[in-house]
Amino acid sequence: MADLFSDGQDALFTPDQGTVQQQVIQAATPVPTATPVPVPAEQDPLDGEASAVGDPAGTAGGQPGEGVEEVPDADPVNQVDYTELLTKQNELLESQQELLMQIVLKDEQIEQDMKNVQNAMPAVMCMLGVVIGVLLVHILASYIRP
């Protein structure tokens, strides 16, 4: 069987004489080098003047603020009445629960109707078999009569 697919020699273990072997030279993988991090120059404070740079309370021409400013109370006009929102949410939930209960009751009713149909199927099939049998007997009797 092996002679059919080879030229008499064991082709699997002898190298092909027609191909030229070339060496594959792999490129050198680049090695990442450390990049120098720029260091900001040290800043000397100005003579006698305070620098406002980096001070969030400082302004361009004024003195830096002292302490924490008072936050004014929220505007009562824009306050949301959460009790009203909660009552609306509760009403929506109750209506959804009522709808869900109606769906569950309809589902149970449909399931009961399907069980009734399934229970009636054998009796219906027997009745249809009797009717078809009677019809076949009448048809055959009409052909047999002289």
N, C-alpha and C positions, 0 to 999 in steps of 0.2 A: 504494500500500500504506500509506503514511503517513497518507493521508486517512481510512482506516478507524479508526485509533486516535487521531485528533486532531479538533478541531472546526474544521478548515480553516486554522488558524494553526500555526505551528511551536511546538508546546507545550513542546518541550525548551528553547527559548532565551528564551521570554517568561515573566516572573514571573507568578505567580498573583495575580490582582487581588483575590481574596476574602480573602486572609490578611493579617493585620496584623503588621508587623515590630516586634519589641520588642528593645530593647537589653538585652544581658545584662551585668549589673554583677558583676564578680568580686570576691569578698571578699578583703580584704588578708590575705596570709599572715602568720601570727604569726612574729616574729623572736625566737629564744630569747635570753634575757638571762643574763648571768653571775650565778650565785648566790654570795653571799659564803660563804666557808668559815669555820666557827667556829674560832678559835684558842684552844687551851687556855691558861688563865692560867698564868703562870710560878709555880712553887712554890718558895718559899724554904725552905732546909733549916731544921729546927727547931734551937733553941738547944742545942747540945751533944749532941743525940740523933741517932743514925743512923737513917735511915728504911729500913724493911725492904720498902717497897712497890717492886715491880719487881725485887727480888732473889730469884731462885728458891731460893737456899740459905738465905735468911733465914726466920726463923719469927716468930710474933707476939711472943713474949716473950724471945727468945734472941738470941745474937750470930750474925752471918752466918758460914756454914761456910767453912773454908779448905781448899783442895785438892779432890781428887776422891776420892769414897768408893770403896772396893774393891768390886767386884761378886763375890759369892760364886760358886764353881764350881757348875755345873749338877748337879742331883741325879742320881746314876748310875742310880737306879731308873727315871726317866722318859726316859732316853736310848733312842733307837731303834736297833736293830741293822740297819743298812742292808745288810749282807751277806746277811742272811736274806731281806730284802725283794727284793734283786736276784736271788737264786737262785730265789725264787718267780716273779718276773717272767720270768726266762729259761726256766723250765719252762713257763709259760703261752705264751710266744712259740714254743717248740719244738712244743707241742701244736697251736697255731694253724697253724704251718707244715705239720705233718703233715696236718691237716685240709684245708688249702689244696691240698696235693699230691694228696690223694684226690679232691677236687673237680675238679682239672685233669685227672686221669686219667679220671674218669667223663665229663667233657665231651669229651675226645678219643675215648672209646669211643662215645659217642652220635653224635658227628660222623661217625665211620667207619661206624656203622650207617646213618645217613642217606645217606651216599654210596653204600653198597651198595644201599639201596632205590632211590635215584635211578638207579643204573646198571641195575637190574633192571626198571625201569618200561617201557622200550621192548619188551623181550621179553614181559612180561606183557600189554601192550596188543596185541601181535601175536597172542598165543595167544587172547586174548579175541575179537579180530576173527575168527580162524579158527573158533572155537566158534560165534559168532553167525552167521557165514556158513553153516556146516554146518546149523545149526538152521533158518535161513531157507530153504535149499535143500530140506530135508525137508518144511517146511510148504508151500512152493510145489509140491513134487512130489505131495503128498497131494491138492491141489486139481486138479492137471492130470490125474491118472489117471482113466480112465473107469470 
